[in-house]
């Protein structure tokens, strides 16, 4: 856990941050040069995230206590926050002293605390985090940060009278002893009535472990599947952070949580799932389980009347191939430019890349035996777009719909900007979006 200090400890190593001049003969990325009292870290001011790069350099040096400088100048929130996000690995005992005002330091602490709590929750193992306990931990994360307003919660699991209505969650979790769980969290700002319209509905995938089901994953793709719950965790983190920073909108969050395991009762390829809105889905691949679970949440989000619905999931390997792990992919109904969302990501210093969604993508998810297939087929099927096309079928036609494929959720080997492990991706940016005017 990283501690942010006003004053450095005696053993703190001095780090001077200097923007690399264009004509300086250095590498394009952040590099360091030792000096008598510590290190000078040069960074490329044209980098997409130079302060995070500088923090990553310090992490690679194995430093534990740092006194950060920038030629005597004060840093702002974004620079300070990005530096510590590049430096922190969420498990080591670290200390950083940053030359910022007390107000900025407190703001950095607030954001860092929420994001770090989410990163740790995303990294919990299957043995310690069931679908039900994930929903309860997410609730506590949001509730802890509700300084104003009210948070209501509803939990649907196998003991609930209406559990059979949630065909996707039921099918995905059918092979597990642990019950699937749909968490529904309603945030109402102070002074807003309970019957006020839902401004934004968020829907997150929370698969606490994904074996792939009968379409079993190979070992090299299964060893990080404890993090297949990251989207649910990060959406809870985004709502928690927005609440902490003064959210004034009615936001409803749906967390679709389950385990995808193999047993005699598991779903198998060829099964037909019928949802409460009448759509029938053929299971073409049991490892495309996330969209099956999300469909239940999207149906409810549509019923809520929310004018804007955003889903997030570690949904496809295709997103990692298309954009890599340093950014996430965005798909919007009607190829809406989503300028408000993109601006929030720009403010949060996170990369977002938009992928297409057209009616012709539907042909890749057609089924002879049902209305849809849960996995794409045919030559040249684009995985990110076809997954979003599937999800869109469960969203009310007049709602604004956006989907984030969270390819940047986890970094097995780290990156120039982040240490290895869960990244906390989208938490700050989505919180800023929730706080925005649109």
SULNOR-V454131 format. One record per residue. N is the residue number from 1. SS is DSSP state (alpha for helix, beta for strand, coil for the rest). OMEGA is omega in degrees with one decimal (999 if undefined). BURIAL is # if it has 9 or more other ideal C-beta (glycine too) atoms within 8 Angstrom, else .. Layout:
N | SS | OMEGA | BURIAL
N | SS | OMEGA | BURIAL
//
This chain:
1 | coil | -178.1 | .
2 | beta | 177.4 | #
3 | beta | 177.9 | .
4 | beta | -173.5 | #
5 | beta | 170.7 | #
6 | coil | -178.5 | .
7 | coil | -177.2 | .
8 | coil | 172.1 | #
9 | coil | -176.0 | .
10 | coil | -177.0 | .
11 | coil | -178.4 | .
12 | coil | 177.8 | #
13 | beta | -179.0 | #
14 | beta | 178.0 | #
15 | beta | 176.5 | #
16 | beta | 179.0 | #
17 | beta | -178.8 | #
18 | beta | 176.7 | #
19 | beta | -177.2 | #
20 | coil | 173.0 | #
21 | coil | -177.1 | .
22 | coil | -175.2 | .
23 | coil | -178.2 | .
24 | coil | -175.1 | .
25 | coil | 178.4 | .
26 | coil | 175.0 | .
27 | coil | -179.6 | .
28 | coil | -178.8 | .
29 | coil | -175.9 | #
30 | coil | 176.7 | #
31 | beta | -177.8 | #
32 | beta | 174.1 | #
33 | beta | -178.8 | .
34 | beta | 172.8 | .
35 | beta | -171.3 | #
36 | coil | -174.2 | .
37 | coil | -178.8 | .
38 | beta | -177.7 | #
39 | beta | 166.1 | #
40 | beta | -179.5 | #
41 | beta | 176.0 | #
42 | beta | 176.0 | #
43 | beta | 179.8 | #
44 | coil | -177.5 | #
45 | coil | 176.4 | .
46 | coil | 177.4 | .
47 | coil | 178.1 | #
48 | coil | -179.8 | .
49 | coil | -172.2 | #
50 | alpha | -177.9 | #
51 | alpha | 174.2 | #
52 | alpha | 175.7 | #
53 | alpha | 179.7 | #
54 | alpha | 177.2 | #
55 | alpha | 178.9 | #
56 | alpha | 175.9 | #
57 | alpha | 179.9 | #
58 | alpha | 176.4 | #
59 | alpha | 179.5 | #
60 | alpha | 177.2 | .
61 | coil | -179.8 | .
62 | coil | -178.9 | .
63 | coil | -178.6 | #
64 | coil | -179.9 | .
65 | beta | -172.3 | #
66 | beta | 168.4 | #
67 | beta | -173.9 | #
68 | beta | 179.1 | #
69 | beta | 170.2 | #
70 | coil | -179.9 | #
71 | coil | 177.2 | .
72 | coil | -178.0 | .
73 | coil | 178.5 | .
74 | coil | 175.0 | .
75 | coil | 174.9 | #
76 | coil | -179.0 | .
77 | alpha | -174.0 | #
78 | alpha | -179.1 | #
79 | alpha | -179.1 | #
80 | alpha | -178.0 | #
81 | alpha | -178.7 | #
82 | alpha | 178.0 | #
83 | alpha | -177.1 | #
84 | alpha | 176.8 | #
85 | alpha | 174.6 | #
86 | alpha | -175.2 | #
87 | alpha | -169.3 | #
88 | coil | 176.0 | #
89 | coil | 177.7 | #
90 | coil | -179.1 | #
91 | coil | -178.9 | .
92 | coil | 174.5 | .
93 | coil | -174.8 | .
94 | beta | 175.9 | #
95 | beta | 177.9 | #
96 | beta | 172.0 | #
97 | beta | -174.6 | #
98 | beta | -179.1 | #
99 | coil | 177.0 | #
100 | coil | 177.4 | #
101 | coil | 178.3 | .
102 | alpha | -179.2 | .
103 | alpha | 179.1 | .
104 | alpha | 180.0 | #
105 | alpha | 178.9 | #
106 | alpha | 177.8 | .
107 | alpha | 177.8 | #
108 | alpha | 179.1 | #
109 | alpha | -178.2 | #
110 | alpha | -178.6 | #
111 | alpha | -178.8 | #
112 | alpha | -177.7 | #
113 | alpha | -179.4 | .
114 | alpha | -177.6 | #
115 | alpha | -179.7 | #
116 | alpha | 176.5 | #
117 | alpha | 179.1 | #
118 | alpha | 179.5 | #
119 | alpha | 179.5 | #
120 | alpha | 178.9 | #
121 | alpha | 179.3 | #
122 | alpha | -174.9 | #
123 | coil | -179.1 | #
124 | coil | -176.2 | .
125 | coil | 179.0 | .
126 | alpha | -177.1 | .
127 | alpha | -178.2 | .
128 | alpha | -176.4 | .
129 | coil | 175.2 | #
130 | coil | 176.6 | #
131 | alpha | -180.0 | #
132 | alpha | -178.9 | #
133 | alpha | 176.2 | #
134 | alpha | 179.6 | #
135 | alpha | -179.8 | #
136 | alpha | 176.5 | #
137 | alpha | 177.6 | #
138 | alpha | 177.4 | #
139 | alpha | -179.5 | #
140 | alpha | 178.7 | .
141 | alpha | -180.0 | #
142 | alpha | -176.9 | #
143 | alpha | -179.6 | .
144 | alpha | -175.0 | .
145 | coil | 176.6 | #
146 | coil | 179.1 | #
147 | coil | 177.4 | .
148 | coil | 179.1 | .
149 | coil | -176.7 | #
150 | beta | 177.7 | .
151 | beta | 176.2 | #
152 | beta | -176.9 | .
153 | beta | 173.4 | #
154 | beta | -178.0 | .
155 | beta | 178.6 | #
156 | beta | 177.8 | #
157 | coil | -175.5 | #
158 | coil | 179.4 | .
159 | coil | -178.2 | .
160 | coil | -178.2 | .
161 | coil | -175.9 | .
162 | coil | -176.7 | .
163 | alpha | -177.5 | #
164 | alpha | 177.9 | .
165 | alpha | -173.7 | .
166 | coil | -168.5 | #
167 | alpha | -178.7 | #
168 | alpha | 178.2 | #
169 | alpha | -179.4 | #
170 | alpha | -179.1 | #
171 | alpha | -178.7 | #
172 | alpha | -177.2 | #
173 | alpha | -173.5 | #
174 | alpha | -179.4 | #
175 | alpha | -176.1 | #
176 | coil | 172.4 | #
177 | coil | 179.9 | .
178 | coil | -178.2 | #
179 | coil | 166.2 | #
180 | coil | -179.9 | #
181 | beta | 172.5 | #
182 | beta | 177.5 | #
183 | beta | 179.2 | #
184 | beta | -177.7 | #
185 | beta | -177.5 | #
186 | beta | 177.3 | #
187 | beta | 176.8 | #
188 | beta | 177.1 | #
189 | coil | 180.0 | #
190 | coil | 178.2 | .
191 | coil | 179.8 | .
192 | coil | -176.7 | .
193 | coil | -177.3 | .
194 | coil | -178.3 | .
195 | coil | 178.1 | .
196 | coil | -179.4 | .
197 | coil | 174.7 | .
198 | coil | -179.1 | #
199 | coil | -176.3 | #
200 | beta | 172.8 | #
201 | beta | 178.7 | #
202 | beta | -178.2 | #
203 | beta | -175.0 | #
204 | beta | 176.9 | #
205 | beta | -179.9 | #
206 | beta | 177.8 | #
207 | beta | -172.8 | #
208 | beta | 166.5 | #
209 | beta | -178.0 | #
210 | beta | 176.3 | #
211 | coil | -172.4 | #
212 | coil | -176.4 | #
213 | coil | -178.8 | #
214 | coil | 167.4 | #
215 | coil | -166.7 | #
216 | coil | 175.7 | #
217 | coil | 170.3 | #
218 | coil | -174.4 | .
219 | alpha | -175.4 | .
220 | alpha | 177.2 | .
221 | alpha | -176.4 | #
222 | alpha | -169.8 | #
223 | coil | 176.8 | .
224 | coil | -172.8 | .
225 | alpha | 168.0 | #
226 | alpha | -177.0 | #
227 | alpha | 178.2 | #
228 | alpha | 175.8 | #
229 | alpha | -169.6 | #
230 | alpha | -177.9 | #
231 | alpha | 177.0 | #
232 | alpha | 179.9 | #
233 | alpha | -175.7 | #
234 | alpha | 173.7 | #
235 | alpha | 174.8 | #
236 | alpha | 177.6 | #
237 | alpha | 179.2 | #
238 | alpha | 178.2 | #
239 | alpha | 178.1 | #
240 | alpha | -178.9 | #
241 | alpha | 177.9 | #
242 | alpha | 176.9 | #
243 | alpha | -179.2 | #
244 | alpha | -177.0 | #
245 | coil | 172.9 | #
246 | coil | -179.7 | .
247 | coil | -178.3 | #
248 | coil | -178.7 | .
249 | coil | 172.5 | .
250 | coil | -176.9 | #
251 | beta | 176.9 | #
252 | beta | -176.4 | #
253 | beta | 177.2 | #
254 | beta | 178.0 | #
255 | beta | -175.8 | #
256 | beta | -167.3 | #
257 | beta | -179.1 | #
258 | beta | 168.8 | #
259 | beta | 177.3 | #
260 | beta | -174.7 | #
261 | coil | -178.2 | #
262 | coil | 173.8 | .
263 | coil | 179.9 | .
264 | coil | -176.9 | .
265 | coil | -177.3 | .
266 | coil | 170.1 | #
267 | coil | 179.8 | #
268 | coil | 177.0 | #
269 | coil | -178.6 | #
270 | coil | 175.7 | .
271 | coil | 176.0 | #
272 | beta | 177.9 | #
273 | beta | 177.0 | #
274 | beta | -177.6 | .
275 | coil | -176.0 | #
276 | coil | 175.8 | .
277 | coil | 175.9 | .
278 | coil | 179.5 | .
279 | coil | 178.9 | #
280 | beta | -175.1 | #
281 | beta | 173.5 | #
282 | beta | 177.7 | #
283 | coil | 177.7 | #
284 | coil | -178.9 | #
285 | coil | -178.1 | #
286 | coil | 177.4 | #
287 | coil | 171.5 | #
288 | coil | -172.4 | #
289 | coil | -174.5 | #
290 | alpha | -178.9 | #
291 | alpha | 176.6 | #
292 | alpha | 179.4 | #
293 | alpha | -179.4 | #
294 | alpha | -177.7 | #
295 | alpha | 178.1 | #
296 | alpha | 179.5 | #
297 | alpha | -179.9 | #
298 | alpha | 176.1 | #
299 | alpha | 179.2 | #
300 | alpha | 179.0 | #
301 | alpha | 177.7 | #
302 | alpha | 178.5 | #
303 | alpha | -177.9 | .
304 | coil | -177.8 | #
305 | coil | -179.9 | .
306 | coil | -179.7 | #
307 | coil | -179.1 | .
308 | beta | 179.9 | #
309 | beta | 178.8 | #
310 | beta | 175.3 | #
311 | beta | 178.1 | #
312 | beta | -177.9 | #
313 | beta | 163.6 | #
314 | coil | -161.8 | #
315 | coil | -173.1 | #
316 | coil | 168.3 | #
317 | alpha | 179.6 | .
318 | alpha | 179.3 | #
319 | alpha | 178.5 | #
320 | alpha | 178.0 | #
321 | alpha | -175.7 | .
322 | alpha | -173.6 | #
323 | alpha | -179.1 | #
324 | coil | -177.3 | .
325 | coil | -178.9 | .
326 | coil | 178.7 | .
327 | coil | 176.4 | #
328 | beta | -177.9 | #
329 | beta | 179.4 | #
330 | beta | 173.1 | #
331 | beta | -177.3 | #
332 | beta | 174.4 | #
333 | alpha | 180.0 | #
334 | alpha | -177.0 | .
335 | alpha | 173.3 | #
336 | coil | -177.8 | .
337 | coil | 176.9 | .
338 | coil | -175.7 | #
339 | alpha | 180.0 | .
340 | alpha | 178.8 | #
341 | alpha | -179.9 | #
342 | alpha | 177.8 | #
343 | alpha | 177.7 | #
344 | alpha | 177.9 | #
345 | alpha | 176.7 | #
346 | alpha | 177.8 | .
347 | alpha | -179.6 | #
348 | coil | 179.4 | #
349 | coil | 175.6 | #
350 | coil | -176.5 | #
351 | coil | -178.1 | #
352 | beta | -177.5 | #
353 | beta | -174.8 | #
354 | beta | 177.3 | #
355 | beta | -173.8 | #
356 | coil | 172.1 | #
357 | coil | -178.3 | #
358 | coil | 178.2 | .
359 | alpha | -178.0 | .
360 | alpha | 175.8 | .
361 | alpha | -178.0 | #
362 | alpha | -176.2 | .
363 | alpha | -178.9 | .
364 | alpha | 179.8 | #
365 | alpha | 178.5 | #
366 | coil | 178.7 | .
367 | coil | 176.5 | #
368 | coil | -172.3 | .
369 | coil | -176.6 | .
370 | coil | 179.4 | #
371 | coil | -175.9 | .
372 | beta | 167.8 | #
373 | beta | -175.2 | #
374 | coil | 175.7 | #
375 | coil | -175.1 | .
376 | coil | 179.9 | #
377 | coil | 178.4 | .
378 | coil | -177.3 | .
379 | coil | 176.4 | .
380 | coil | -179.9 | .
381 | coil | -179.2 | #
382 | coil | -169.1 | #
383 | alpha | -178.4 | #
384 | alpha | -177.2 | #
385 | alpha | -178.8 | #
386 | alpha | 175.5 | #
387 | alpha | 177.7 | #
388 | alpha | 177.1 | #
389 | alpha | 176.5 | #
390 | alpha | -177.8 | #
391 | alpha | -176.0 | #
392 | alpha | -178.4 | #
393 | coil | -178.3 | #
394 | coil | -178.6 | #
395 | coil | 178.6 | #
396 | coil | -169.4 | .
397 | coil | -177.2 | .
398 | coil | -179.4 | .
399 | coil | 169.6 | #
400 | beta | -176.2 | .
401 | beta | 176.7 | #
402 | beta | 178.5 | #
403 | beta | 176.4 | #
404 | beta | 174.3 | #
405 | beta | -165.1 | #
406 | coil | -180.0 | #
407 | coil | -179.3 | #
408 | coil | -175.4 | #
409 | coil | -169.5 | #
410 | beta | 179.4 | #
411 | beta | -179.4 | #
412 | coil | -175.4 | .
413 | coil | -176.2 | .
414 | coil | -179.2 | .
415 | coil | 175.3 | #
416 | coil | -173.5 | .
417 | coil | -174.3 | #
418 | coil | 173.7 | #
419 | coil | 178.7 | #
420 | coil | 177.2 | .
421 | beta | 178.7 | #
422 | beta | -172.8 | #
423 | coil | -171.8 | #
424 | coil | -174.9 | #
425 | coil | 175.0 | #
426 | coil | -175.1 | #
427 | alpha | -178.7 | #
428 | alpha | -176.2 | #
429 | alpha | 179.6 | #
430 | alpha | 174.7 | #
431 | alpha | 177.9 | #
432 | alpha | 177.6 | #
433 | alpha | 178.7 | #
434 | alpha | -179.0 | #
435 | alpha | -175.5 | #
436 | coil | -175.9 | #
437 | coil | -173.0 | .
438 | coil | 999 | .
//
